[in-house]
Structure formats: structure tokens, C-alpha cells
């Protein structure tokens, strides 16, 4: 074993991973260990740097197959990768801070019994975190492709404006619901139409009929229902009913 080589147990302790994980990474040729005279795995500086890369990418949400393609590419530049990882981590940190702030506001709200404004509830969430879920449901549709084309160029300021606009619409709907306003009232229908136009403006052309189908999915899909009902219990159904009333009245 070289002067700077480490045993598999030592590396596992340093990196906070299991020996089994290191064996797996070795088998996948992500982190290649040497073999000592007695057949034990040992790790040199290059192996430790490779492991660091794997763990950085894993923390950022990359799959092992993708990591393998990246770090085994002949053109892989570790310095450039580190710069990009730093940028991604800084963005992740900012989102985490936003989520912590939202959690703290929710804790304070729960303790005082005062609802948090909708536009303040979702700071730090990154829409790309839900990409797999969205793609699974709508990935083959023209609307999905158009949304991907538009949002690809959005800046952080664009996302902030988008979320603020959406939050204001949903909070206004929740206010109507709390006040006992029927979903068929003109004010509720107007807000449902504002919701449709919001989708049409920011994501993809959304006709009244498409909006109607979306409204049904808000009630049928527990994931959508949970999103809206976190703002106000029953809001998903209220929005759906307002959409239906608007289409029927149109």
C-alpha cells in the first residue's frame, strides 16, 4: 500500500458512506480501488477525488448512470465540474434557505392561528424538482413541450413574478371561499379565468376546455389536491367548480 493510500474502511469513515457503497462504486467503475498484495481494496488520491465527485453529484440529485457518463468522459474537466457544482450548490442553498423561511412562517402561523399568505408559502421551491412527476403524466403532450420551451429561458426574477401572480390568484380564491362566496359567483369565475390566463401566459396555450380538464385533475389527483388544499382546505374543489361554472356560463 502506498504512503497516501487508504483502506476501504478508512475511506468509508472519512466520506460517511458504507463499505458496501464503496464496493458498489468500484464495481460500477466510478471509484476504482487498487488491490493490495493480500487482495484488499485501497484508495489513492485520485480515487478519493473521484469519490468526492460522485458524492457532490449525488447530493445535487444526479443518478449514478449519469455521473458515470460524466466523470468517465475523456473530456471531463474536474476543475470546471467543481465550478459548476459550486454554482448549483449555491442555488440549492438559496432554495433551502427559502424553504426554511417558509417552514418557520408556517410554524408561527400554526401557533398563532393566522393563515400564511399564499405568495409567502412556497419560497425556495424549485419547479424542476417536480419534473419527473410532470413528465410522467404529460410528457408526450404538446402542452408539456411548449411549457418546457418557455420555462427553459425563465430567470429567477421570472419565476418570482410567476409565483407571486399565481399566489395572489389562489389567495383571492381562498378569501372568497372563506367568505362563503359560491364558486358560481362572478367574482369566483373571474378569478378562475385569471388562473387560466396565468397558465396561458406563463406555460402553454390553455383553452377553456383544457382548463376544465385541468380543474378535474386538481380534484382527481391527490398530489394536486394536496397542493391547493394546503392554502385552504377544499380549495381544489372550489377552483374546479369555479372553472366549471365559467365554462358553463360561457
C-alpha positions in Angstrom: 0.0 0.0 0.0 1.4 3.4 -0.9 2.2 6.1 1.6 -1.0 8.0 0.8 -3.3 5.1 0.2 -6.3 4.4 2.4 -8.1 1.2 3.2 -11.8 0.8 2.3 -12.8 1.1 6.0 -10.8 4.4 6.3 -12.4 5.9 3.2 -15.8 4.8 4.4 -15.3 6.6 7.7 -13.8 9.7 6.0 -16.6 10.1 3.5 -19.5 9.0 5.7 -20.6 6.1 3.4 -20.7 2.4 3.9 -18.1 -0.1 2.8 -20.8 -1.8 0.7 -21.4 1.5 -1.1 -17.7 1.8 -1.9 -17.7 -1.8 -3.2 -20.7 -0.9 -5.4 -19.0 2.3 -6.8 -15.9 0.1 -7.5 -18.0 -2.4 -9.4 -19.5 0.4 -11.5 -16.0 1.8 -12.1 -17.0 5.1 -10.6 -14.4 5.0 -7.9 -11.7 2.4 -8.8 -9.8 0.9 -5.9 -6.4 -0.7 -6.1 -5.8 -4.2 -4.8 -3.1 -4.8 -2.2 -0.9 -7.9 -2.1 -3.4 -9.6 0.1 -6.3 -8.6 -2.1 -7.8 -5.8 0.0 -9.1 -2.6 -1.7 -7.0 0.5 -1.2 -7.7 4.1 -2.4 -5.2 6.7 -3.6 -5.6 10.4 -4.0 -7.2 10.0 -7.5 -9.8 7.6 -6.1 -10.6 10.0 -3.3 -11.2 12.8 -5.8 -13.4 10.5 -7.9 -15.4 9.6 -4.8 -15.7 13.3 -4.0 -17.1 14.0 -7.4 -19.6 11.1 -7.1 -20.8 12.4 -3.8 -21.1 16.0 -5.0 -23.2 14.9 -8.0 -25.3 12.6 -5.8 -26.0 15.5 -3.4 -27.2 17.5 -6.4 -29.6 14.8 -7.4 -27.7 13.2 -10.3 -28.3 9.5 -10.9 -25.3 7.1 -10.8 -25.6 6.3 -14.5 -25.4 10.0 -15.4 -22.5 10.5 -13.1 -20.6 7.6 -14.7 -21.1 9.1 -18.1 -19.9 12.5 -16.9 -16.8 11.5 -15.0 -15.6 8.8 -17.4 -15.9 11.0 -20.4 -12.4 11.6 -21.9 -13.1 15.3 -21.9 -14.1 15.5 -18.2 -12.6 18.6 -16.6 -12.6 18.3 -12.8 -11.9 22.0 -12.2 -14.7 23.0 -14.5 -17.0 20.4 -12.8 -16.2 21.9 -9.4 -17.0 25.4 -10.6 -20.4 24.2 -11.9 -21.1 22.2 -8.7 -20.4 25.3 -6.7 -22.9 27.3 -8.7 -25.5 24.5 -8.3 -24.9 24.2 -4.6 -25.2 27.9 -4.1 -28.6 27.8 -5.9 -29.6 24.8 -3.8 -28.6 26.6 -0.6 -30.7 29.6 -1.5 -33.7 27.4 -2.2 -33.1 25.6 1.1 -33.0 28.9 3.0 -36.2 29.9 1.3 -37.9 26.6 2.3 -36.6 27.0 5.9 -38.1 30.5 6.0 -41.4 29.1 4.7 -41.4 26.4 7.3 -40.7 29.0 10.1 -43.6 31.1 8.8 -45.8 28.0 8.8 -44.8 27.1 12.4 -45.5 30.7 13.5 -48.8 30.6 11.7 -49.8 27.3 13.2 -49.0 28.6 16.7 -50.9 31.9 16.3 -53.8 30.5 14.1 -53.2 33.2 11.4 -53.0 31.8 7.8 -49.8 32.5 5.8 -50.4 34.4 2.6 -50.3 32.1 -0.4 -47.5 34.1 -2.0 -45.3 33.6 1.1 -45.9 29.8 1.4 -43.7 28.4 -1.4 -40.4 30.3 -1.2 -37.5 28.1 -2.1 -39.4 25.5 -4.1 -37.8 24.8 -7.5 -40.3 23.7 -10.2 -37.7 21.5 -11.7 -37.8 19.3 -8.5 -41.2 18.0 -9.8 -40.1 17.5 -13.4 -40.2 13.7 -13.3 -43.8 13.7 -11.9 -45.0 16.2 -14.5 -43.2 14.4 -17.3 -44.7 11.0 -16.3 -48.2 12.5 -16.6 -47.9 14.9 -19.6 -44.5 14.2 -21.1 -45.9 13.3 -24.6 -48.2 16.3 -24.9 -47.8 19.5 -26.9 -48.6 21.5 -23.8 -45.7 19.9 -21.9 -43.3 20.5 -24.7 -44.4 24.1 -25.0 -44.1 24.7 -21.2 -40.6 23.2 -21.4 -39.7 25.6 -24.2 -41.0 28.7 -22.4 -39.7 28.0 -18.9 -36.3 27.0 -20.1 -35.5 30.6 -20.6 -37.0 31.9 -17.4 -34.8 33.8 -15.0 -35.1 33.7 -11.2 -37.0 37.0 -11.4 -39.4 35.5 -13.9 -40.0 32.6 -11.6 -40.6 35.0 -8.7 -43.1 37.0 -10.7 -44.8 33.8 -11.8 -45.2 32.5 -8.3 -46.3 35.9 -6.9 -49.0 36.1 -9.6 -50.2 32.6 -9.0 -50.1 33.1 -5.2 -52.2 36.2 -5.5 -54.9 34.5 -7.6 -55.1 31.5 -5.2 -55.1 33.6 -2.1 -58.0 35.7 -3.6 -59.9 32.5 -4.4 -59.3 31.2 -0.8 -60.6 34.5 0.6 -63.8 34.1 -1.4 -64.2 30.6 -0.2 -63.7 31.6 3.4 -66.3 34.3 3.0 -68.8 31.8 1.8 -68.9 33.1 -1.8 -70.4 30.4 -4.1 -67.9 29.2 -6.8 -70.5 30.2 -9.4 -70.4 33.8 -8.4 -69.0 36.3 -10.9 -66.0 37.1 -8.7 -65.0 33.4 -8.4 -65.5 32.9 -12.1 -63.3 35.9 -12.9 -60.5 34.5 -10.7 -60.8 31.1 -12.3 -60.4 32.9 -15.6 -57.4 34.7 -14.3 -56.0 31.3 -13.3 -56.5 30.1 -16.9 -54.8 33.2 -18.3 -51.9 32.7 -15.9 -51.3 29.3 -17.3 -51.8 30.5 -20.9 -49.3 33.4 -20.3 -46.5 31.5 -18.5 -46.7 27.9 -19.6 -48.8 26.9 -22.7 -52.0 27.9 -24.6 -54.8 26.9 -22.2 -58.2 26.9 -23.8 -61.3 26.9 -21.6 -61.8 23.2 -22.3 -58.2 22.4 -21.4 -58.7 24.4 -18.2 -61.8 22.4 -17.5 -59.8 19.1 -17.8 -57.1 20.6 -15.5 -59.7 21.5 -13.0 -60.9 17.9 -12.9 -57.3 16.7 -12.3 -57.0 19.1 -9.4 -59.6 17.0 -7.6 -58.9 13.6 -9.0 -55.1 13.6 -8.4 -54.3 13.6 -4.6 -51.0 15.4 -5.4 -52.8 18.4 -6.9 -55.5 18.4 -4.3 -52.8 18.5 -1.5 -51.1 21.5 -3.2 -54.3 23.6 -3.3 -55.8 22.4 -0.1 -52.6 23.4 1.8 -53.7 27.0 1.1 -57.2 26.4 2.2 -58.9 23.0 2.8 -61.3 22.4 -0.1 -59.7 25.0 -2.4 -59.0 22.4 -5.2 -62.7 21.6 -5.4 -63.7 25.3 -5.2 -61.4 26.2 -8.1 -62.6 23.2 -10.1 -66.2 24.3 -9.5 -65.5 27.9 -10.4 -63.9 26.7 -13.7 -66.9 24.5 -14.5 -69.3 27.5 -13.7 -67.3 29.7 -16.0 -67.3 27.2 -18.9 -71.0 26.5 -18.5 -71.8 30.2 -18.4 -69.6 30.9 -21.4 
